[in-house]
Amino acid sequence: MYDNHMKPVTINVSEPLYQLFKETALGSDRTASELIREAMEDYARNRILGASTLENWKPISLGGIKKDWALGDFRDEMLDDRY
C-alpha cells in the first residue's frame, strides 16, 4: 500500500491484545510487529481510505425475489392503492 520505508512508532496496547498478536505470530512464522503493521494497513485501506464512499462498496446477493410486491393485492395492501 505504501512504500517500504518504515517509520518507528511507539504505541500502547493492552497486555491481552499484545499476547494475542504474539501467539498468532508464533503460529504463522511471522513477528507480532508484522501482524500489527498488516492490521494497520488493513484498517487504513478499509476504514480510512476506502469504506467512506458508495463507489467502494461491493454488491452482495440477498437471494432471489420471494414475491413481486408490485403486482396484485399485495401491492394494494402495502400502498393503499397509491401506486
TIRO-2110 file (N, C-alpha, C; in Angstrom, 1 decimal):
// TIRO-2110
0.8, -1.2, 0.0, N, 1, A
0.0, 0.0, 0.0, CA, 1, A
0.9, 1.3, 0.0, C, 1, A
1.8, 1.3, 0.9, N, 2, A
2.7, 2.4, 0.9, CA, 2, A
4.1, 2.0, 0.6, C, 2, A
5.1, 2.9, 0.5, N, 3, A
6.5, 2.5, 0.2, CA, 3, A
7.0, 1.7, 1.4, C, 3, A
8.2, 1.1, 1.2, N, 4, A
8.8, 0.2, 2.2, CA, 4, A
9.6, 0.9, 3.3, C, 4, A
9.6, 2.2, 3.2, N, 5, A
10.3, 3.0, 4.2, CA, 5, A
9.5, 2.9, 5.5, C, 5, A
10.2, 2.4, 6.6, N, 6, A
9.5, 2.2, 7.8, CA, 6, A
9.8, 3.3, 8.8, C, 6, A
8.7, 3.8, 9.5, N, 7, A
8.8, 4.8, 10.5, CA, 7, A
8.6, 4.2, 11.8, C, 7, A
9.6, 4.2, 12.7, N, 8, A
9.4, 3.6, 14.0, CA, 8, A
8.4, 4.4, 14.8, C, 8, A
7.4, 3.7, 15.4, N, 9, A
6.4, 4.4, 16.3, CA, 9, A
6.3, 3.6, 17.6, C, 9, A
5.8, 4.3, 18.6, N, 10, A
5.5, 3.6, 19.9, CA, 10, A
4.0, 3.7, 20.1, C, 10, A
3.4, 2.6, 20.4, N, 11, A
2.0, 2.6, 20.7, CA, 11, A
1.8, 1.8, 22.0, C, 11, A
0.7, 2.1, 22.7, N, 12, A
0.4, 1.4, 23.9, CA, 12, A
-0.8, 0.5, 23.6, C, 12, A
-0.7, -0.7, 23.9, N, 13, A
-1.9, -1.7, 23.7, CA, 13, A
-2.0, -2.5, 25.0, C, 13, A
-3.2, -3.0, 25.2, N, 14, A
-3.4, -3.9, 26.4, CA, 14, A
-2.5, -5.1, 26.3, C, 14, A
-2.2, -5.6, 27.5, N, 15, A
-1.4, -6.9, 27.5, CA, 15, A
-2.1, -8.0, 26.8, C, 15, A
-3.4, -8.2, 27.1, N, 16, A
-4.1, -9.4, 26.4, CA, 16, A
-4.1, -9.2, 24.8, C, 16, A
-4.2, -8.0, 24.3, N, 17, A
-4.2, -7.8, 22.9, CA, 17, A
-2.8, -8.1, 22.3, C, 17, A
-1.8, -7.6, 23.0, N, 18, A
-0.4, -7.9, 22.6, CA, 18, A
-0.1, -9.4, 22.6, C, 18, A
-0.5, -10.1, 23.7, N, 19, A
-0.3, -11.5, 23.8, CA, 19, A
-1.0, -12.2, 22.6, C, 19, A
-2.2, -11.8, 22.2, N, 20, A
-2.9, -12.4, 21.1, CA, 20, A
-2.1, -12.3, 19.8, C, 20, A
-1.5, -11.1, 19.6, N, 21, A
-0.6, -10.9, 18.4, CA, 21, A
0.6, -11.8, 18.5, C, 21, A
1.2, -11.9, 19.7, N, 22, A
2.4, -12.7, 19.8, CA, 22, A
2.1, -14.2, 19.6, C, 22, A
1.0, -14.7, 20.1, N, 23, A
0.6, -16.1, 19.9, CA, 23, A
0.3, -16.4, 18.5, C, 23, A
-0.4, -15.5, 17.9, N, 24, A
-0.8, -15.6, 16.4, CA, 24, A
0.5, -15.6, 15.6, C, 24, A
1.4, -14.8, 15.9, N, 25, A
2.7, -14.7, 15.2, CA, 25, A
3.5, -16.0, 15.3, C, 25, A
3.5, -16.6, 16.5, N, 26, A
4.3, -17.8, 16.6, CA, 26, A
3.7, -18.9, 15.7, C, 26, A
2.4, -19.0, 15.6, N, 27, A
1.7, -20.0, 14.8, CA, 27, A
1.8, -19.7, 13.3, C, 27, A
2.3, -18.6, 12.9, N, 28, A
2.3, -18.3, 11.5, CA, 28, A
3.7, -17.9, 11.0, C, 28, A
4.7, -18.2, 11.8, N, 29, A
6.1, -17.9, 11.4, CA, 29, A
6.3, -16.5, 10.9, C, 29, A
5.6, -15.6, 11.7, N, 30, A
5.8, -14.1, 11.4, CA, 30, A
6.0, -13.5, 12.8, C, 30, A
6.3, -12.2, 12.8, N, 31, A
6.5, -11.5, 14.0, CA, 31, A
5.2, -10.7, 14.4, C, 31, A
5.1, -10.4, 15.7, N, 32, A
4.0, -9.6, 16.1, CA, 32, A
4.0, -8.3, 15.4, C, 32, A
5.1, -7.7, 15.2, N, 33, A
5.2, -6.4, 14.5, CA, 33, A
4.7, -6.5, 13.1, C, 33, A
5.0, -7.6, 12.4, N, 34, A
4.4, -7.7, 11.0, CA, 34, A
2.9, -7.8, 11.1, C, 34, A
2.4, -8.5, 12.0, N, 35, A
0.9, -8.6, 12.1, CA, 35, A
0.3, -7.3, 12.4, C, 35, A
0.9, -6.6, 13.3, N, 36, A
0.4, -5.3, 13.7, CA, 36, A
0.4, -4.3, 12.5, C, 36, A
1.5, -4.3, 11.8, N, 37, A
1.6, -3.5, 10.6, CA, 37, A
0.5, -3.8, 9.6, C, 37, A
0.3, -5.1, 9.4, N, 38, A
-0.7, -5.6, 8.5, CA, 38, A
-2.1, -5.2, 8.9, C, 38, A
-2.3, -5.2, 10.2, N, 39, A
-3.6, -4.8, 10.8, CA, 39, A
-3.8, -3.3, 10.5, C, 39, A
-2.7, -2.5, 10.7, N, 40, A
-2.8, -1.1, 10.5, CA, 40, A
-3.1, -0.8, 9.0, C, 40, A
-2.4, -1.5, 8.1, N, 41, A
-2.6, -1.3, 6.7, CA, 41, A
-4.1, -1.6, 6.3, C, 41, A
-4.6, -2.7, 6.9, N, 42, A
-6.0, -3.1, 6.6, CA, 42, A
-6.9, -2.1, 7.1, C, 42, A
-6.7, -1.6, 8.3, N, 43, A
-7.5, -0.5, 8.8, CA, 43, A
-7.5, 0.7, 7.9, C, 43, A
-6.3, 1.1, 7.5, N, 44, A
-6.2, 2.3, 6.6, CA, 44, A
-6.9, 2.1, 5.3, C, 44, A
-6.7, 0.9, 4.7, N, 45, A
-7.3, 0.6, 3.4, CA, 45, A
-8.9, 0.5, 3.5, C, 45, A
-9.4, -0.1, 4.5, N, 46, A
-10.8, -0.3, 4.6, CA, 46, A
-11.6, 0.7, 5.4, C, 46, A
-11.0, 1.4, 6.3, N, 47, A
-11.8, 2.3, 7.2, CA, 47, A
-11.5, 3.7, 6.9, C, 47, A
-10.3, 4.1, 6.5, N, 48, A
-9.9, 5.5, 6.3, CA, 48, A
-10.0, 5.8, 4.8, C, 48, A
-9.4, 5.0, 3.9, N, 49, A
-9.3, 5.4, 2.5, CA, 49, A
-10.5, 4.9, 1.7, C, 49, A
-11.1, 3.7, 2.0, N, 50, A
-12.0, 3.1, 1.1, CA, 50, A
-13.4, 3.0, 1.5, C, 50, A
-13.7, 2.8, 2.7, N, 51, A
-15.1, 2.5, 3.0, CA, 51, A
-16.0, 3.7, 3.1, C, 51, A
-15.6, 4.9, 2.9, N, 52, A
-16.4, 6.0, 3.1, CA, 52, A
-17.2, 6.4, 1.9, C, 52, A
-17.0, 5.8, 0.8, N, 53, A
-17.8, 6.2, -0.4, CA, 53, A
-18.6, 5.0, -1.0, C, 53, A
-19.7, 5.3, -1.5, N, 54, A
-20.5, 4.2, -2.1, CA, 54, A
-19.9, 3.5, -3.3, C, 54, A
-19.0, 4.2, -4.0, N, 55, A
-18.3, 3.6, -5.1, CA, 55, A
-17.4, 2.4, -4.7, C, 55, A
-17.0, 2.4, -3.4, N, 56, A
-16.1, 1.3, -3.0, CA, 56, A
-16.9, 0.2, -2.4, C, 56, A
-18.2, 0.3, -2.2, N, 57, A
-18.9, -0.8, -1.7, CA, 57, A
-19.1, -1.9, -2.7, C, 57, A
-19.0, -3.1, -2.3, N, 58, A
-19.2, -4.3, -3.2, CA, 58, A
-20.6, -4.8, -3.1, C, 58, A
-21.3, -5.1, -4.2, N, 59, A
-22.7, -5.6, -4.1, CA, 59, A
-22.7, -7.0, -3.5, C, 59, A
-23.8, -7.3, -2.8, N, 60, A
-23.9, -8.6, -2.3, CA, 60, A
-25.3, -9.2, -2.8, C, 60, A
-25.4, -10.5, -2.8, N, 61, A
-26.6, -11.1, -3.2, CA, 61, A
-27.4, -11.5, -1.9, C, 61, A
-28.7, -11.1, -1.9, N, 62, A
-29.5, -11.5, -0.8, CA, 62, A
-30.5, -12.5, -1.3, C, 62, A
-30.3, -13.1, -2.4, N, 63, A
-31.2, -14.2, -2.9, CA, 63, A
-32.1, -13.6, -4.0, C, 63, A
-33.0, -14.4, -4.4, N, 64, A
-34.0, -14.0, -5.4, CA, 64, A
-35.2, -13.3, -4.9, C, 64, A
-36.1, -12.9, -5.7, N, 65, A
-37.3, -12.2, -5.3, CA, 65, A
-38.2, -13.3, -4.8, C, 65, A
-38.7, -13.1, -3.6, N, 66, A
-39.7, -14.0, -3.0, CA, 66, A
-41.1, -13.8, -3.5, C, 66, A
-41.5, -12.6, -3.6, N, 67, A
-42.8, -12.3, -4.1, CA, 67, A
-42.8, -10.9, -4.7, C, 67, A
-43.3, -10.7, -5.8, N, 68, A
-43.3, -9.4, -6.5, CA, 68, A
-44.4, -8.5, -5.9, C, 68, A
-44.0, -7.6, -5.1, N, 69, A
-44.9, -6.7, -4.3, CA, 69, A
-45.6, -5.8, -5.2, C, 69, A
-45.1, -5.5, -6.4, N, 70, A
-45.7, -4.5, -7.3, CA, 70, A
-47.0, -5.1, -8.0, C, 70, A
-47.3, -6.3, -7.9, N, 71, A
-48.4, -6.9, -8.6, CA, 71, A
-49.6, -7.3, -7.6, C, 71, A
-50.8, -7.0, -8.0, N, 72, A
-52.0, -7.5, -7.4, CA, 72, A
-52.3, -7.0, -6.0, C, 72, A
-53.0, -7.9, -5.2, N, 73, A
-53.5, -7.5, -3.9, CA, 73, A
-52.4, -7.1, -3.0, C, 73, A
-51.2, -7.7, -3.1, N, 74, A
-50.1, -7.4, -2.1, CA, 74, A
-49.7, -5.9, -2.3, C, 74, A
-49.7, -5.4, -3.5, N, 75, A
-49.3, -4.0, -3.7, CA, 75, A
-50.4, -3.1, -3.1, C, 75, A
-51.7, -3.4, -3.3, N, 76, A
-52.8, -2.6, -2.8, CA, 76, A
-52.7, -2.6, -1.3, C, 76, A
-52.4, -3.7, -0.7, N, 77, A
-52.3, -3.8, 0.8, CA, 77, A
-51.2, -2.9, 1.3, C, 77, A
-50.1, -2.9, 0.6, N, 78, A
-48.9, -2.2, 1.1, CA, 78, A
-49.0, -0.7, 0.9, C, 78, A
-49.7, -0.3, -0.2, N, 79, A
-49.7, 1.1, -0.6, CA, 79, A
-51.1, 1.8, -0.6, C, 79, A
-52.1, 1.1, -0.2, N, 80, A
-53.4, 1.7, -0.1, CA, 80, A
-53.8, 2.3, -1.5, C, 80, A
-53.6, 1.6, -2.6, N, 81, A
-53.9, 2.0, -3.9, CA, 81, A
-53.3, 3.3, -4.4, C, 81, A
-52.2, 3.7, -3.8, N, 82, A
-51.5, 4.9, -4.2, CA, 82, A
-50.4, 4.6, -5.2, C, 82, A
-50.2, 3.4, -5.6, N, 83, A
-49.1, 3.0, -6.5, CA, 83, A
-49.5, 3.3, -7.9, C, 83, A
END
